[in-house]
Amino acid sequence: MSLLIPLYVHPAEDPGAWHRLITAADRTYAVVLNPANGPGTSPDPAFAAAAGALRAAGARLLGYVDTNYGARTAAEVADDVVRHREWYAADGCFLDRVTSAPAELPLCKRLVQTVRRLGASPVVLNPGVHPAPGYARLADLVVTFEGHWSTYVSAFSRPAWTLRHPPERFCHLVYGVPEALVPLAVRTARERGAAVCGPVTGEIPNPWTRLTPALGETEQ
């Protein structure tokens, strides 16, 4: 099991979490860097230092880019990707709030093609739900669930088309997980066909300020 780590807290605010992440970098699928709901307007030295330490420890880095469900232009998205790569040497990108309906698939395809031409790899799409089947062919990884643990255990449904793809193409991001149940959340993601996951104990409005306890587990 690989862990996708969105840690949306400034390194100066929680240096301990970033240190723990750096020491466990080899256990991650990738780390999402999100200095300011994107790369921000200028380089952040604290994030640059954290990114350098993570890279030296073997982590892949993904720059966070909000697509606003297709409302942002390809040029705006590309500009964010370029800044992530120039300022933090991000390997790939985490495209958040992407579309999921069949009608928007061509738009998303063009967007992915644009960021790949910029050298971004891997490309992760986060619609937060199971999208139309074609989306899985666009990206290296698709987040097909982002939501609360209570919803994950009571209302998750896996469409049949996902069985045609390897589990390594899917990720589940689950927040509000009781700490004692984090190992169960990891096992549940695996059983539901997602080889990548990111269970955290945090709650809305920003559950991703907390580092997943799964990094401290000896067995995934």
C-alpha positions in Angstrom: 0.0 0.0 0.0 1.3 3.5 -1.0 0.3 6.7 0.8 -0.5 9.9 -1.0 0.3 12.7 1.4 -1.5 16.1 1.1 0.0 18.0 4.1 -1.6 21.5 3.9 0.1 23.2 6.8 3.0 25.5 6.6 6.3 24.0 7.6 6.9 26.8 10.2 3.5 26.0 11.8 4.1 22.3 12.3 7.7 21.5 11.7 7.3 18.2 13.6 4.9 16.9 11.0 7.1 17.8 8.1 10.1 16.2 9.9 8.2 13.0 10.4 7.1 13.1 6.8 10.7 13.5 5.6 11.9 10.6 7.7 9.2 8.4 6.2 9.4 9.7 2.6 10.2 6.3 1.2 6.8 5.0 2.3 4.9 7.5 0.2 3.5 7.4 -3.3 4.0 11.2 -3.5 3.7 14.3 -1.4 1.4 17.2 -2.4 2.9 20.6 -2.0 0.4 23.4 -1.4 2.0 26.6 -0.2 -1.0 28.9 -1.0 -3.9 27.0 -2.6 -1.4 26.5 -5.3 2.2 27.7 -5.7 1.5 31.2 -4.5 2.7 34.5 -6.1 6.4 34.1 -5.0 8.6 31.3 -3.8 8.2 30.4 -0.1 11.6 29.6 1.4 10.2 27.3 4.0 8.4 25.2 1.5 11.4 25.2 -0.8 13.6 23.8 2.1 11.0 21.2 2.9 10.7 20.2 -0.8 14.4 19.9 -1.0 14.6 17.7 2.1 11.7 15.5 0.8 13.3 15.1 -2.6 16.7 14.2 -1.0 14.8 11.6 1.1 13.4 10.0 -2.0 9.9 11.4 -2.2 8.1 12.4 -5.4 6.6 15.9 -5.2 3.3 17.0 -6.7 2.4 20.6 -7.1 -1.2 21.4 -6.0 -3.3 23.0 -8.7 -7.0 23.9 -8.4 -8.8 23.5 -11.7 -12.1 24.7 -10.2 -14.0 22.0 -12.1 -12.9 23.4 -15.4 -13.6 27.1 -14.7 -9.8 27.9 -14.7 -8.2 28.2 -18.1 -5.5 25.9 -19.3 -3.1 28.8 -19.3 -3.8 29.5 -15.6 -3.3 25.8 -14.7 -0.2 25.6 -16.8 1.2 28.7 -15.0 0.7 27.1 -11.6 2.4 23.9 -12.8 5.4 25.9 -14.1 5.8 27.8 -10.9 5.7 24.6 -8.9 8.4 23.1 -11.0 10.6 26.2 -11.0 10.3 27.1 -7.4 9.9 23.7 -5.7 11.2 21.3 -8.4 7.9 19.4 -8.3 7.9 16.2 -10.3 4.3 16.1 -11.2 1.0 17.8 -10.3 -2.1 17.1 -8.2 -5.0 18.6 -10.2 -7.8 19.2 -7.6 -11.5 19.7 -8.2 -11.4 18.3 -11.7 -14.6 17.5 -13.6 -16.0 14.0 -13.6 -18.9 14.0 -16.1 -18.5 12.5 -19.7 -19.3 15.9 -21.3 -16.2 17.5 -19.7 -13.8 14.6 -20.6 -12.4 16.3 -23.7 -11.6 19.4 -21.7 -9.8 17.4 -19.0 -7.9 15.5 -21.6 -6.6 18.7 -23.2 -5.6 19.9 -19.7 -3.7 16.8 -18.9 -1.9 16.9 -22.3 -0.9 20.5 -21.5 0.6 19.7 -18.1 2.4 16.6 -19.5 4.0 18.8 -22.2 5.4 20.9 -19.4 7.1 17.8 -18.0 4.8 17.1 -15.1 4.8 13.4 -14.1 3.0 11.8 -12.5 -0.3 13.5 -13.1 -3.0 12.9 -10.4 -6.6 13.8 -11.0 -8.9 14.5 -8.0 -12.6 14.6 -8.9 -13.2 13.1 -5.4 -15.8 10.7 -6.8 -15.8 7.9 -9.4 -15.7 9.9 -12.7 -16.8 8.7 -16.1 -14.6 5.7 -17.1 -12.5 7.7 -19.7 -10.9 9.8 -17.0 -8.9 6.8 -15.7 -7.0 6.6 -19.0 -5.9 10.2 -18.8 -3.8 10.2 -15.6 -1.3 8.2 -13.6 -3.6 8.2 -10.6 -7.3 9.1 -10.0 -8.7 10.0 -6.6 -12.1 8.3 -6.8 -13.1 9.0 -3.2 -12.5 12.1 -1.0 -14.7 12.3 2.0 -15.4 11.5 5.6 -14.8 8.2 7.1 -18.5 7.8 8.1 -19.5 8.2 4.4 -16.7 5.8 3.3 -17.9 3.0 5.5 -21.6 3.5 4.9 -22.1 4.8 1.3 -19.1 3.8 -0.8 -20.0 2.1 -4.1 -17.5 0.9 -6.6 -18.6 0.9 -10.3 -17.8 -2.2 -12.4 -15.6 -0.3 -14.9 -12.9 0.2 -12.2 -12.2 -3.6 -12.3 -10.7 -3.2 -15.7 -7.8 -1.1 -14.3 -5.1 -2.1 -11.8 -5.5 -0.9 -8.2 -2.4 1.3 -8.6 -4.4 3.7 -10.7 -6.8 4.6 -7.9 -6.6 6.5 -4.6 -9.0 7.1 -1.7 -8.5 10.1 0.5 -10.5 9.7 3.7 -10.6 12.2 6.6 -12.2 12.1 10.0 -10.8 8.6 10.6 -10.5 7.7 14.3 -6.8 7.2 14.9 -7.3 3.6 16.1 -9.1 2.8 12.8 -6.4 4.2 10.5 -5.0 0.7 9.8 -8.5 -0.5 9.0 -8.9 2.4 6.6 -5.8 1.4 4.8 -7.0 -2.2 4.5 -10.4 -1.1 3.4 -8.9 1.0 0.5 -7.0 -2.1 -0.6 -10.1 -4.3 -0.5 -12.0 -1.7 -2.6 -9.4 -1.6 -5.4 -7.3 1.4 -4.4 -3.6 0.7 -4.0 -3.0 4.3 -2.9 -4.7 6.0 0.0 -4.4 8.8 2.4 -6.4 8.4 5.7 -6.2 11.3 8.1 -7.8 12.0 11.5 -8.4 15.7 10.7 -11.9 17.2 10.1 -13.4 19.9 7.9 -12.6 22.8 7.1 -9.1 21.5 6.5 -8.5 17.9 7.5 -5.2 17.8 5.6 -3.3 19.9 8.2 -2.6 16.6 10.0 -0.1 14.0 8.9 -1.6 10.6 8.5 -0.8 8.2 11.3 -0.5 5.5 8.7 3.1 6.6 8.2 3.9 5.3 11.7 2.5 1.9 11.0 4.9 -1.0 10.6 2.7 -2.8 8.2 0.4 -1.5 5.5 
